[in-house]
Amino acid sequence: MTQSNNDKLTQSVGKKLRQIRESYSLTTSELAERSKIVETDIIEFENGKKRPNADQIIHLSQALNVTPSIFFIE
């Protein structure tokens, strides 16, 4: 996968994460507490600066009560 494709995927996952979090009216702090992922990482995910690894995707999906694949569907 090229770097630009990686960047697009990172941006897409972050955008979807923010949309889902906001649909539940959760703050990044609340999501951090629920998912056991530090808030700064969640902020970086949402801003497309960092992509969550597989374990983090699972924790986020459990905290938001969604399937992990939702983060990869446009």
C-alpha positions in Angstrom: 0.0 0.0 0.0 1.4 3.4 -0.9 1.9 6.1 1.7 -1.0 8.2 0.3 -3.3 5.2 0.6 -2.2 4.7 4.2 -2.9 8.4 4.9 -6.3 8.1 3.3 -7.1 5.1 5.5 -5.9 6.8 8.6 -8.0 9.9 7.8 -11.0 7.7 7.0 -10.8 5.7 10.2 -10.4 8.9 12.2 -13.4 10.6 10.6 -15.6 7.6 11.2 -14.5 7.4 14.8 -15.4 11.0 15.4 -18.8 10.6 13.7 -19.7 7.6 15.8 -18.4 9.2 19.0 -20.4 12.4 18.4 -23.5 10.4 17.5 -23.4 9.0 21.1 -22.7 12.6 22.4 -19.5 11.4 24.0 -16.5 13.5 24.7 -13.0 12.2 23.8 -12.4 12.0 27.6 -15.5 9.8 28.0 -14.5 7.5 25.2 -11.0 7.3 26.6 -12.5 6.1 29.9 -14.8 3.6 28.3 -12.2 2.2 25.9 -9.2 2.3 28.2 -7.3 4.2 25.5 -5.6 7.4 26.4 -7.4 10.5 25.3 -4.5 12.0 23.4 -4.4 8.8 21.2 -8.1 9.2 20.5 -7.6 12.8 19.5 -4.7 11.8 17.2 -6.9 9.1 15.7 -9.7 11.5 15.0 -7.3 14.1 13.5 -5.8 11.5 11.2 -2.4 11.8 12.7 -2.3 8.2 14.0 -4.1 5.0 13.1 -5.4 2.7 15.8 -3.9 -0.8 15.9 -6.1 -3.9 15.9 -6.4 -4.1 19.6 -7.4 -0.4 19.8 -10.0 -0.9 17.1 -11.5 -3.7 19.2 -11.6 -1.6 22.4 -13.1 1.4 20.6 -15.8 -0.7 18.9 -16.7 -2.3 22.2 -16.8 1.1 23.9 -19.1 2.4 21.2 -21.1 -0.8 20.8 -20.3 -1.2 17.1 -18.6 -3.8 15.0 -14.9 -3.2 14.3 -15.5 -3.2 10.5 -17.6 0.0 10.8 -14.4 2.0 10.9 -13.4 0.8 7.4 -16.7 1.4 5.7 -17.1 4.7 3.8 
